[in-house]
Amino acid sequence: MVFIFSCSAASILISLGGSLIHYRADIHKQDQDAFPLVITEMKYHKESAWEFRRRRAIELMEQGEKWTVIAHVLGVSQQSLYNWYKKHQAGDSLIAKSFSGRPPKLSPNQLEILRELLMQGAKAHGWPNDLWTGKRVAKVIRDRFGVDFSHNYVQALLRNSLNWTVQRPVQHVNEPNEGSTKQWLKVELPRIITEAQRTNSHIVFIDEAGFMLAPLIRQTFAPRGKTPVIQVSDLHSRISIAGALTVSPKQKHLGFLYRLLPDNINFHGDSTADFVRQILLRIPGPITIIWDGFSIHSSEPVRQYLEQHRRVTVEQFPACAPELNPVDKVWFYLKYDRLPNFAPVGLDELRKRLLEELRALHNKSNVLFWCVRQTGLDVALLRNQSSLVVMAA
């Protein structure tokens, strides 16, 4: 507690729980012996991280700690320590000064309008999800107010002017509609199989997935208190793969076709249409494709290609029901059975391992049968299950 007295008033600076409380008190001479201070004004000051560093540095220096140690612990230079100590010796305040800076480009009224626009969600402004990034907000500001801000400045504006913070969204999985799933299994699936048998069509299940360079961590043994570390060169690098599990019309032969895209490329309409084209090159005769409602499956390139190839019939799974797709079980098998804790140094090593595992399915006929059985579709599809064929599309 530090007292700085003037002839008629006193200022008391108290450090309390990481914050500074500034008291202003009048001194009444006639009451000095009984109760010399009467508080007339109190101001609360939240101590910033820099102010804490300065205050802590002064405390350590006065305790005789080496300046090199203080600078290292607090992450500052010794020159800063010297400047702070000099100010402290001179009786100057260590509280950080605020600077007015340039006037804001958005008025208070415009900031409130911006708040209302952002509360509508990013989807309302044309983006596919409700994630607000600095670049997206900058575009909203530019389109509405005609002002260009960098995304870094926008982030500061969101924090300081709108009291928004960076947060990790909570992911809510869309729950499948149990009624629609049961209806599909009871009505649609028998219809699809009956029609495929009538036209002697292959049934082809299709799905896409991404395999990240960051490993899927399971568990490992390590000495108590020593957490193991897995070195990863790039958490976000990935290989996108499309798979097609095929069921022949008569003998119920199972096959698996796949295609890997170049590094860090996602499937779009053109690449999906090309995958369907390669399937048609491998399988003669009528084909019934069953896939989910992902937007690329109804994209313009896919639609145009299917219109040109009338031997293909397209059916769709019920919404939010990936558990019905046998290809989803193939991805589960690869990720959780074959690749857990696999930490490749680069995408070349990941690609090589993926190809090895996909080719190995040729000698593991039980795996694809397991994938189909896990969906509950095996009774209808595999009455006469037979052999297995695995190949790249």
C-alpha positions, 0 to 999 in steps of 0.5 A, a space after each residue: 500500500 502506497 500513500 502519496 499526500 498533498 496538503 489537503 488530499 491524499 491518493 492511495 494506490 492499492 494492489 488488490 487481486 491483480 487490479 489497482 484501486 485508486 482512492 482519493 481522500 480528503 484530510 480533515 486536520 481537526 480529525 487527524 488523530 481520530 480518523 484522518 482519512 475520509 474517502 470521497 472518490 474511488 476509481 477501479 483500474 483493471 491491471 493489464 498484463 504489461 502493468 503486471 509485468 512492470 510491477 512484478 519486475 520492480 518487486 523482483 529487482 528490489 528483492 535483489 534478483 538478477 536482472 538477466 533472470 528477471 528479463 528471461 522469466 518475464 520475457 522482456 529486455 534488460 533495457 525495459 527493466 532499466 527504464 521501468 526501474 528509473 521511472 519507479 525511482 523517480 516516483 512515476 506511475 507504472 500504469 500503461 498510458 492509453 493513446 487516442 489514436 486515429 478516429 474510428 472509421 465507423 460511427 457508433 450508429 454504424 457499429 450497431 448496424 454492423 452488430 445487427 448484421 453479424 447477429 444474422 449469422 454468416 449464412 444470411 450473407 451467403 457463406 455456407 456456415 455461420 463461422 465469422 472470420 476477419 475476412 468475412 466481416 471485412 467483406 460485410 463492412 466493405 459491402 455495407 459501409 464502403 470502408 476497407 479494413 484489413 482482417 487484423 483490424 477487423 478482429 481488433 474492432 470486434 474485440 474492442 467495439 463489439 465485445 466479441 471474442 474468439 471462441 471454439 464453436 460447439 458442434 451439434 450433429 444433426 440427429 437422423 430422423 428415425 422415422 425417415 430412416 425406417 421408412 427408407 429401409 422398409 419401402 425405398 430399399 426394397 424398391 431399389 433392390 427390386 428395380 436393380 434385379 429387374 434391370 440386372 443392375 450393379 448397385 454402387 454405394 459411393 462416399 468421399 472422405 479426407 485423410 489428414 496428415 495429423 495422426 488419429 491418436 489412440 493410446 500409447 504406453 509411456 513413463 508416468 509423468 512424461 507425456 509422449 510427443 508425436 511430431 507432425 509437420 502440418 496438421 491440416 494437410 490431407 488427401 481426399 479419397 472417393 470410394 465405391 462399394 459395388 454389388 453385382 446383380 446375380 452372384 452378389 460379388 463385392 467390389 471396391 473402386 477408389 480414387 485419390 485426389 492430389 494433395 490438399 484438393 477437395 472433391 468438387 462437381 468435376 472430380 465427382 463426375 470424373 469418378 462416376 465416369 471411371 466407374 462406368 468404364 469398369 462396370 458394363 451394363 446398368 448401374 444404380 448409384 446410392 449416395 447421400 445428399 452432399 451438394 457435389 452429388 447434385 452439382 451441374 457437372 454431375 447432373 450433365 454427365 448423368 443425363 448423357 448416360 441413361 444406364 445410370 440410376 441415382 438413388 439417395 440415402 435419407 438425410 443424416 444417415 451415414 450409418 447406412 452407407 457401407 463405404 462409410 464403414 470402409 473409412 472407419 476400418 481404415 482410420 480406426 483399425 489400420 491407421 491409428 497412431 500412424 504419424 507420417 512425415 509427409 503426404 507422400 508417406 500417407 499416400 503410399 500407406 493408403 494405397 497399400 491398405 486399399 490394395 490389401 482389401 483384395 485379400 481381405 474379403 471378410 472386411 467388405 462383407 463386414 462393412 455391409 453387415 454393419 449397415 444392416 443391409 446385408 440381408 437384402 443385398 447379400 443373399 448369395 454373397 460370393 467373391 471380392 474385387 478391389 481396384 483403383 478407378 
